[in-house]
Structure formats: C-alpha cells, structure tokens
Amino acid sequence: MVIVAAGRGVRAGSGDVPKQYRPVGGIPVLARTLARFIDHPRVGQVLTVIHDADRDRYNALAGDFGDKLMEPVTGGATRQDSVRAGLEGLAQHAPANVLVHDAARPFADAALIDRVITALGESEGVVPALPVTDTLKKANGTRVSATVERTGLWRAQTPQGFRFAKLRAAHEAASRAGESDFTDDAAIAEWHGLDVVLVEGAEANVKLTTGEDFEAAERQMRVRDGRAGEVRFGHGYDVHAFCDGDHVMLCGVRVLHDQALAGHSDADVGLHALTDALLGAIGDGDIGAHFPPSDPKWKGAASDQFLRDAATRVRARGGGIVNVDVTLICETPKIGPHREAMRKRVADILEVALERVSVKATTTEGLGFTGRREGIAAQATASIRLD
C-alpha cells in the first residue's frame, strides 16, 4: 500500500500547513487516511510518501499506528515521481499487488477498499470511479465551443489497485520515455498497455483540495458524529484587584473611577470572563493558553482582541454565537449608566446582534473581597450552535 502525501496543498488555504496535515473534525487528514487502510484486514504493510520538510509533522501523527506502518520515504517533484519512490520502497517486500491512494482522500470506506482488492483478483489494474452526471462543456476561454457527450465518462478516484510488478514496470518505462504528465496511476498503466477495469467508487470519497472542500468535510464530520445543529455552552470567571489609577475597562468600555484594575493586559475582567466562556464552549483551553501573561507582547493589550480571537475560533469550527451573558460583581463603580454601551461594544466585537448580548451587575452585599471593594469579579456564559 502506497499513500501519497508529499504535496504542498496550496489551494486548500492552509497557510504553511500542507493540506494533508490540516485537521478535519480535530484529526489531521493524513491520520484519518492512514487509519482507513491500517485498520483494513485485507491491507498489508502501508508506506507513506512524504515531503522531507514534513518529517516532524508526520512523526507526530504516525506514532500510534504500529508495525503495519512502514518508515516513510521522501517523494519527488511530481505525484508521479512520488509514487515511483513509494514503489521502490516496497520493492524489497515484493508484494503481489499494490494499492495507491491520495492522502487527501480521508473518507475511503472499507467497502470501497474491498471492491478494489476483490477486482484485482482478475485484473491488472482497478480504478474506483463514479459516472459523470453533469452536462460537460468544451470552451475556448469563457466561450462555449461544444457540448461533450458524457456517456461512458467516469470520475476516477483512489485507491487504485495494480499488480505490483506491472505498475512498477509501467512507472520505470514512463520515466525512461520522459513521460511525466500523468495525473494518476491508471493513466500510466493504460499508457503501458495494462488492462484496467472500473469498480464503483463512493460519493463520500472526495479529495480535499480547496478551502471549500475542507468546510464541506467539517460539515460531513459533524453530521456523522451527531454534532450538526449541536448547541454548546461555556462558562468563564475572572477576577482583578484594584490598583492606583483613574479608570477601569469593563466590557470594552472605559469607565472613570478613582482606581484601576491590575493586570498584564488592560485587565478587562468582563471581556476576560467572556473570552473563557467562548473558548470553553469549543473545548479550546482558556485565555491564558492563547495569550499568556508571561509574554510581554500582551502587556497593556486591549482585551477586545482576546474576545475577537475566541469568536474567530468558534466560527472556524463551524459555530455561530447564539447569545452571551456577562455578570459584573462589584460594589463600585456603578455599572447601570454604562450597561448599554457595554452591550453594544461586546456585540460589535463579536459581530452579533445586540439582542444576543446581556450585561448585568450585582454586589455581594458587602461580603468578600468585592464587598470590601478590593477588586471586581465577572462571570460569563456563552452558547453556540454548530452548523
């Protein structure tokens, strides 16, 4: 088994992270792909072809797969070069058959793998494929020049299966002939004269190529895991002591006061509690994990950027903010005159409607550190709905 994972995946919008290492449903795509084949009882050893720059990323996810997963080999400049490197890596084991699969197809199910392996019993090459159902147009630039008859046209997928020796010979022949523009292994096999047959593919066996593909995959995972439409809740709590100063920041609003709040950032106790509530709803740590007070970068920082970052993390997971509720606990300053300004400021930061934001205040009737006017506490709750 060869899994091709040496590409850079620039169209996926993953920044510096190649798409095969980008998580879907919290698990890297390549890890999901490996698991599909390592867990299949009819698949023997699995060899991954990686980019040399990704070795640390690969090692971080490959440690739990056991002896069935071989040491990876380094790929080449093209997919064709990478597959050839993978075949060379398997040559010492001289397998009778080989499957070749794209790392960016993490949803190949066991039934699909079975269909390919079974068909290899009578064929030199096997391609899972789906019939083309859309009308096809040929064009010069943006101008349509013809409609292409779609009868007999198929969309090829992987894993593709071959007799090992025959596929290796086909790759070597293509290399000697300078033929380097094949887009899949079936094309090389066809060029070399091998008999290749089709088996039924699977609609779910999509190749993740663009950012939109990843968004669709996340939705698919949420449906599969029963998380579609799921409502989650998070809770946050924060405290800051008074210190010398002439104002406090509360829920993003500057409130004049005869003292300030002590903290590494602007000590906005309300926004800090709300940030933790949103992070809690998606299980993504707390404010200190993302903006550690030990980092001088955040000294005196405005807390609105912490809350905005938490909201971005919620939306990156397909979540929408249903409502947030902040309770400020203090004897002084008076919150009532500023409450509507605070609600509006929080709504602006989160980019939600004002009706989804509540800010309240209470006292502890003179009890505790807030009753002694030593500081301010805040509690916050947040509810989100996953798409």
N, C-alpha and C positions, 0 to 999 in steps of 0.2 A: 504494500500500500504506500503510495506517494501522495503527500499532501503539499500542495504548492503554496508557500506562504512568504515568498521573497519580494513581493511587490511593495510599492510605496503607498498606493491608495490615495492619491492626491485629490481625486474628485469627491471623496467622502467628506471633506471639510473637517478632518480630524486634527488639523494643525500639524504638529510634529509627530503625532502618534499614527503609525500606519493603521489602515482600517481593520486589519486582522487582529489588532491588539485593542481595538476600541471596544468597550463593554456594550453588551445588549442584555437588558434585564439584569445588570450588575455583574455579568460574567463576560470576559473577553471573547470575541468572536472565535478566535483560534481555539480557545479552550473548549468551547461548545462543539466545534468541528471535530477536534481530536476525540472527544468523549463519544461521539456518534459511532466512530469506527473502532475505537479500542474496546468499547462495550459490546460490539457485534461478535457473536460466536464464530462466524464464518470468515472473519478477517484475521489474518495472522499479524506479522510484525508491521508496525507503522513507522514510516520515515518521513520527517518533515524537512522541507527545503526552505531555508530562511535567508534573510539578508544578514550579512555579517554584523551590520550596525545594530541589529535587533537581538543579539545573543542574550543580553541581560534580560530583556523583556520576555524572551522565550523561556529562559531558565526559570523565571519567576512563576510561570504558569504550568510548566511541564513536570514539576517535581512529583506530582501525586498520581501519575498515570502508570507507574510500574514498569516491569521489564518488557512489556509488549511494545512500548515506545522506544525506538532506537535513537541513538545520538543523531542530532540533525546534521545536514550538510548545507554548505553555502551555495546559494543559487547564482545564476548568471544575469546578464543584462536584459534578457527577454524571458518570457514564460517558457518558450521552447528550450532555451539554454538551461533553465532551472529544472525542468522535467528530466532532461538528459542527465543532469547532475544527480538527480534522485535515482534514476535507473542505474547509474554507475554505483551509487551507494548500496543498492540492493543486489548487485550482481554477485557478490560473494556468497549470497544465500541461494542463488539460482532458483527463484520461485517459478512455478509453472505459469501462474497468472499474476497480473498486477492490476490494481485499481489506481486511477489518477483522479485526484479531487482538488477543487479550488478551496483554499482555506476560507474564502469569503462566502461560502455556502454552508452556513451552520445548521440548516434545518433538513438535511437529508435524513429521511427516516429509515428504520430497519427494513420495511417492506421494499422500499426503493433499492436499497443495497442488495437485498435478496434477489430482486428481479435481474439486476445486472450480473451478479455472480452465477445465478442459475443459467442465464442465456449464454454465458461464457463456456458452458459445457459443450455447446455445439457450434460456436462461432469463434472467429479470430479476434473480433472486436465488437464491443457493445456500447451503445450510446443511449442513455435515457433522454427522452425528448417529448415535447408536447406539440400538438398540431397548431399551426398558425391560424388564428381565428379572425384577426383584424384584416381589413382590406389593405393591401400594400400598394404604395405609390412610388413610382420612379420619378425623379425630378432633376432638373438642371438648376442648381441653386435653390430658389424657392418656387420655381415654376414647374408644375406637374407636366411630365412628358409622357407618362404611360401608367396604366394600372397593371400590376403584376398578378398573374393567376396564382392564387395561393394553394390550389390543390396540390398535395404532395409536398408542401413545405412544412418544416418542423423546426422548433426551437430547441437547440441542443443544450443539455445540462451536463453536470458531472455528479457522481463519479462515473468515469468511463473505464470500461474493463477491456483488457487485452491479454493475449498470450505474451508472457514477459519477453521471451527471446525475439519474437517477431516485432514487438513495439520497439525494443532496443535497437534492432537492426534498422528499422524504419528511421529512427532518430539519427543514427550514425550515417545512413545514406543521405538524409536531408542535409546534415552538416557538411558532408563531403561535397554535395552538389551546390552548396551556398544558398539553399532554400531556407529562409529564416523568418518568413512572414505568416506562418501557420498560426491560427488563433486557438486551435485546440488539438488534442492528440488524435482524435478521429480524422481530422484533415490530413495529418501526416500519414496515418495508416492508409487512408484512401489513396493518397498520392503514391504510396509504396506498393499499392496493389492488394492490400489486405481486404478480406471480406468483413464488412462492418454492418451490424444489424441494429435496429432500433428496438427499445423497450419503452414501456410507458414511464414518463417522468412524473413529477409531482409539482403541483402549483406552489406548494409551500417551500419548495427547494429553490428559493430565489438567491441570486447573487447580490450581495450588498455592495453597491458601487457608489451611490451618491448619498448626500445627507438625507434626502427624502427617503431613500431605501432604509436607512437606519431608523428614521422616525416611524416608518411603517412596521419595521421589525419590533420596535419597542411596543407598539400597539398590539401586535400579534402576541408578544410575550405576556402582556397584561391580560389579554383575553384568555390565553391558555392557563395562566396562573390564577384566574379568577379575580384579577385586580382591576379589570375595566370598570370604570364608574365607582371605584372604591373611594370611600371617604375616610380620611385620616385626621387625627387630632394631635396637636403638640402643645406642650406646656413649657413656659420659661419663667425663671425667677432671678432677680438680680438686686444687689444692694450696693449703695455707695455712701460713704461717710461725708459729712460736711467738712469743708476746709475754708481757709480765707479766700475771699473773692466777692464779686458784686453781681453774679448771675448764675443761674443753673440752666442746663439744657435738658428739656423734658419733652420726649416725643417729637424731637426735631425743632422745638420752639425755644427761643431764648427768653427766659423769664427773669426779670430783675429781682434780685434778692440780696440780703446782707451777707450771704455766704455763697460759696460754690461747692460743687461736688468733686471729691478727689478721685482720680482715675488716670490710667495711662492714656486713654483717648479723651474725648470730651465728657466722658462719664455720664452719658445719657442713659439713665437707668431704665427708662421706658423702652427705648429702642433696643437696648441690650436684651431685655427680657423677651421682647417680641422676636428678635433675631433667633434666640434659642428655641422659641416655640415653633417657628417655621422649620428650623433645622431638625427639631425633634419629630416633626410630622413626617419627614422623609428619612429619618434614621441616619442623619449625616453629621454626627458629632455635635459640637457646640461652638459658640463664638470664639472661645479660647483656642480651639483646634485650628480654626481658619485664620484668626487674627491674634496670634499670641502676644500678650503684653510684654514679653521679653524682646520682641522685635522693635527696634527704635523707629521703624517705618511707620508704626501706628501711634506714636507719641503725639497726643493732641489731635488725633484724627477725628473728623466728623463722623458720628455713628450712623448717619444715613447711608453711607457706603456699605456698612456691615449688613444693614437690613436689605438694601438693594441686592447685594450678593446672595443673600438667603432666598430672596424671591426668584432670582435667576436660576438658582439650583432647583427650586421647586418646579419651575417651568421646563427646565432641561429634562426632568423626569416625566414630562407629560402631565404635570399637575397644574391646577388652577386654584387660586386662593378664593375660598368661599367667604370667610369672614375672619376678622381678628378682634381681640378684646384685650385691652390693657387696663389694669387697675394700679394706680399710683397710691402708695401708702405713706402718708406723711402728715405732720401737724402744720407744717409751713414749708413752702409758700402755698397760698390758696390756688387751687387748680381751676376752679369754676370759671374765672374770667378768661382762661386760655384754652378751655377744653375744645371748643370748635376749631380753633386754629390748629390744635394738635391733631384732631381728627383729619383735617384737610391735609396737613403735612404728611401724615402717615399714608393716607390714600394716594397722595402724589408720588411718594417714594415707591409704594407697592404697585402703582398703576392700576388701582381698583376703584370702583365707585365708592363715594363717601358713605353710602348706606351699609357698606361692608365693614366699616371701621367703628369701633366703640372705644372711647377713652373715659374712664371713671376715676374717682378718687375717694379715698376713705382715710380715717385715722384709726389709731389703736387705743383711743380713749385715754391717752396719757401713759400707756403701758409700753414697756420695752424701749429699745433704742430709738425707734421712731417717735414714741411718746415723749422721750427725753430730748427730742429734737437734735439727735446726733447724726441723723442721715435720712435717706429716703430709700424705700424698697419698692419694687414693682413686680407684679405678677402679670403674665400674659398667656393667652391661649390663642391657638390658630387652628382653623380647619381648612383642609384642602381636598379637592376631588381630583383623582387621577383619571385621565382621559380614557 
